[in-house]
Amino acid sequence: MQNSQDIPKRMDSLIEAVTVITSGLNLDETLQHIVDSARSLMNCRYGALGVIGTDKKIEKFLVSGITSEETAKIGSYPEGKGLLGLLIQSPVPVRISDISSHPMSYGFPVWHPEMKTFLGVPIKIENRLFGNLYLTDKLNSYGGGNRVIEFTPGDERLAVALAAIAGIAIENTRLHRRAAQLILASDRERIAMDLHDLIIQRLFAIGMSLQGMINVLDDEISKDRLSEIIDGLDGTIADIRKTIFSLGNKENTFKSLVIKTADEAAILLGYKPKLNLIGHIDTLVSKQLGEHILAVLKESLSNILRHAKATEVKITLEAAEKITLTVEDNGRGIAEQHNKGFGLSNMEERAKLLGGSFILSSPKEGGLRLKWSVPANNN
């Protein structure tokens, strides 16, 4: 049974493990902190963390509880056979009471320390396996001696949580490496989506879990520490959102040109148009199609400036099966503004050329709505 006096120590280890993903350390240092924290949390003699490469072999192996001299004697790190290979082939948590009696217990080097109990959990996000976290020889430090005891279901749950943190760290590093090498706007947008879906959402989930822990803790110091960690996670989420924004708004992307056009119109209109961008715009809009859209948008804003006497303008660009540009104002309406001059005819011709449509309508609330829509397969 866990000694109640050990709870603050275990809480400190958990807080430290969560903190590393907001600390700016490189990946090796981050993973080393995680495996060290796992060994401390579960009170184990030994811990290890293996990162798996594309060839399903261990490409990086970090240890805890073994000295550098002992590591040198053991030799090269494992390739992923025996018990370690078991988790690679079947990535589900494994608890073993006696390693020597397990049928997959083989391949230990001569100088490898003896180990008895074992806990291994996969490091994965959804169905993607990044590696495994291994712990051996849980110790019972109470009641005299350091007797090796079996791992509990509670230990397994903690290990799974720490493995999730390791998975976020690995994926976050890989995504940032990919982002640094990207040139095409479509690749930048895809990476921005991955950063949002795979990183921000999981950081948010961890923050929510920690928030729930605050409500059940009696120790005010631990509550304060957890609150600090939650604030740190919020800061990290904000930083990643800035990265996403920068990925999606490079000067040479079509989306940035739309934003620039709306900003330039604001100077002449005397107010900023409301801009709503929906869908994977930089992925679905080709350079040629983008030139048509910008021409239609600029002509629409010019007409509003010259004829509408509007005080509000709303621009919506949606990219899906069709690319649809909608420009709405609260001005004098279609009868006052337009008589199908060259500008409107030009917009209509552009739409027909691309197999699309051009519609002018008067909303019930007044003003004018221009809707220009073409198939997305014009790329």
N, C-alpha and C positions, 0 to 999 in steps of 0.2 A: 504494500500500500504506500502511496506517495505521502511523504511528510508534509504537513501544511506549511512548515517553515520554508519549504523549497519552492513554493508557488511564486514568490517574487523573483527568485532566480530564473525559473522557467519562463516567467513573463518577460524578463529582461532579454532572454535569449530569443524569444519569439519576436519581440520588438526590434531587436538588432537584425534579425533575418528579414523582416519587412523593410527596414530602413535601407538596406543595401541597394534596393532597386531605385532609390531616389538619391543615392549618394554620389553618382558620377564616376564610380570606380570602373575599371575596365572589366571585361567579362570574366577573366580568370580570377581576379580578386573578388568579384561578386560571388562567383560559384564557390570559391574557397570559404568565404564568410558563411554561405548557406550550409555547406557540409559541416563546418565547425559548429554552427548554431544547432544543427540537427543532432550532432553527437552530444552537445551539452544538454539540449532539451530532453533527450531520451536517456541520458546518463550512460553512455556506451563507451567501451574501450576504443572502438574503431569505427570510422565512417569513410565513405568514398562516394564520388559522384563521377559518372561516366557520361560523356557526350558522344552521341552516335553520329557518324557521317552518312553520306548518301549510299555507301556500300554496306550499310548495316553493321559496320565494325566500329569499335570504340576508337575515336580519334583524339579524345582528350580525357585524362583520368586524374582526378584530384583526390588526395587522401587526407585523413585527419586522424591523429592518434598514433601515427607512425613517424619516427624521426627520419631525417634526410639520409642518415647513415643506413638505417634499416631499409629504406626505399632503394638505395643504391645496391644493397646486397640482393634484394628481391629481383632486380633487373627491370627490363622493359615492362610497361604497363600491359594489362591483359588485352586480348583481342576480342573477348566476348564469348568465351566458351564456358562450359559447366554451368554453375548457378547464375553467373552473369549473363550467359547466353540464354538461359531460361526466360529471363525478363525481357530480353530483346525479341525472342520468338513469340512470347505470350505476355504482352505488357499489362499485367494486372498485379496488384500487391501480393507479396508472398511473405509469410511468417513461418520460420522453421525453428523447432525447438532443439534439434541436434544436427548440425551441418554434416557431420561425418556419416550419419545414417541415411542421408538423402541420396537417391540414385544419380542425381546430377552433380554430386560433389566430387569433382576431379579437376586436374589441371593446376593445382596449387604448386608454385615454385618451392624449392628446397628451403629457402630462407624465409618463407612466408610465415607469419605468426599463427599459432593455433587459435582457432575460433570455434565457438560452440553455437550460440543462438544467432539467428539471422532475420533481418527485416529488409526487404527490397520493394521499392515502389517505382513505377515508371514516371518519367518526366515527359508530359505530353500536353498538347493543347488540342482539344477535340480528338481527332483520330491521327494526329501527326505526332510521332514519337521523336523526342529530341535526345533522350538518354535515360539514365536510371540513377536513383539515390539508394545507396546501400548502407546498412548499419549492422554491426555485429557486437555480440557480448554485452547485453544490457546488464547493468550492475545494480544490486540491491545494497545500497550504502548504509542502510539502517538495521539495527539489531546486531551489529558486529560484522566486520569483514567486508569484502567486496565480492560477494557471491554472485555468479552469473545466473540470471533468471530469464524467463521467456518474455518476449515482447507482447504487449497487450493490444487489444483493438483500439484503445485510446492512443497508443504510440503510433499505430498505423495511420489513424486519422491525422495526427500531427505531421507525420512524414509525408502524407499525400498533400497537405497544405503547403509544406516547404517545397515539395517537388513542383507544385503549381507556380510558386514564386520563381524557382529556377527556370521553369519553362518560359515564363514571361521575360526573364532576363536574357535568355538565349535568343528568343524570337525578336525581342526588341533590338538586340545588337545586330542580328542578321538583316532586319528590315532597314536599319539605319545604314548599314554597309551597302545594301542594294540601292538605297535612295541616293547615296553619295555618287554612285556610278551611273545614274539614270540620265538620259538625254531627252528621250521622246516624251512629249506631254502625256500621252496615254499611259506610259509606264509610271510617271509621277503620280497621276491620278489613282492608279491601281494601288501603288504603295501607300498613298494617303488613306485610301479605304482600308487597307490592311492595318495600318497604324491605329485607325479608329476602331475597327471591328475586333482586332486581336489583342490590342494593348490597352487602349483606354477602357474598354468594357470590362476587361479582367481586373485592371487596377481599381475600377469603380466597385466591382464585386468584392474585392478584398477589403476595400474601405468600408463597405456596408457590413461585412462580416465583423470587422473590428469594432464598428459602431455598435453592433449588437452585443459584443462582449463587454462594452463599457457598462451596460445596464445590469449586468449580473456580477460585476466585481464589487467587492467591499473595500478594497484597498484604494484609497484616494490617490496615492502616488502612482499606482499602476494606471488608474483612470486618466490622470494627467499625462502620463507618458503615451498612452494610446491616443489621446486627443492630439498630441504633438505629431504622432505618426500619421494620423488621418489628415491633418493639415499638410504634412509633407507630401502625401499621395495626391491631394488636391492640387498642390503646386506642380507636381510632376505631370499630372493630366493637363494642366494649363500649358506647360512647356511643350508637350507633344501636340496639343492643338495648334500652337504657333508653328510647329514644324509642318503640320498638315496644311495650314493656310499658305505657308511659303511654297510648299510643293505644288499647290493648286493655283498659285497666282504668279508664276514667273512671267517676266515681261513679254516673252515670245509665245504665250499661250493664247488661244482664242478667247477664253473666258476673261483674261486680263484686258483684252482689247475692248470687249463689251463694257467692262467696268470703266475703262478709260473714256469711252464714248459717252457714257452716262454722266461721268464727272465733268467732262468738257461742256456738255449741254447744260449742266447745273449753273455754270458761270453765266450763260446767256439768258437762261430762264429766270434766274434769281432764286431758285430753290432746287433742291436735289431730287431727281426722280427716284421713286421707290423701285428697287431692282430685285427681282426674284429669279434666281438661277436654279433650275431643277434638272437632275439627272447627270449622266456622265458626258458633259458637254465637250470637254477637250478630247474625249475618246471618239465620240460619234460625229463630230463636225470636222470635215476635212478643210484644208486650206481654201480650196475653190468654193465650197459651200459657205464657208465663213465670210468670204468676200461678198457674196450675195446678201447674207444676213446683215452684215455691217452697213451695206449700202441702203437696204430697206430701213434699218433702224435710224440711220442718219437722216434719210428723207422724211421719215415720220416725225422725228423731233424737230426738223426744220419747219414742217408744215404747222406743227403745234405752236412753235415760236412765232411764226408769221401770221397765223390766222385764228388760233383757238381762244386766246385770252384766258388760258387755263391757269389754275393755281395749284393743281396736282397732276402728276403724271406717274403712271405705273407701267413698268416694263417687266414682262415675264418671258423668259426663254426656257423652253423645256425640251430636253433631248430624250427621246424614247424611240418607238418605231417610226414616229414622225418628229421632225424638228419644227417646233412651233414658236413663232415670235408673236407676242401680243403686246400692243401698245395702247394704253387707255388714258384718256384725259377727262377733266370735268369742265371743259370749255363750252363753246357755243353750239357744238353739234355739227352734224354732217352737212346740213343745208347751208349753214353759214361758212363753213370751212372749205368745202371742196366742190369742185365742178369737174372732176375727172381730168385734171390737167396732166401735164407731161410726167410729173413726179409719181402720181398714182398709177398712171398707165405703165410706167416703167416697173413699178413694184409688181403689177399684175403680170406683165410679160415675163419677169424673172420667175414667178411662181409657175406659170405655164411651161416655161422652158424646162423646169425641173420636175414636172409632173405633179405639181402641188396646187394650192388654192390661195386665193386672196379675197378676204371678206371685210367689208366695212359695215358696222352696225351702230345703232344708237341705244345704249343701255337705258333702262327705265329711269335711273337716277340722273340721266342727262349726260352730255359730253359725247365722246366718240370712242369706239373700240375698233382697232385695226388688228386683224388676225391673218398672219402670213404663215402658211404651213406647207412643208414639202417632205417627201419620204426620206428617211435616214440613209437609204441605200444610194444616195447621190455621191457618196464618198469616192 
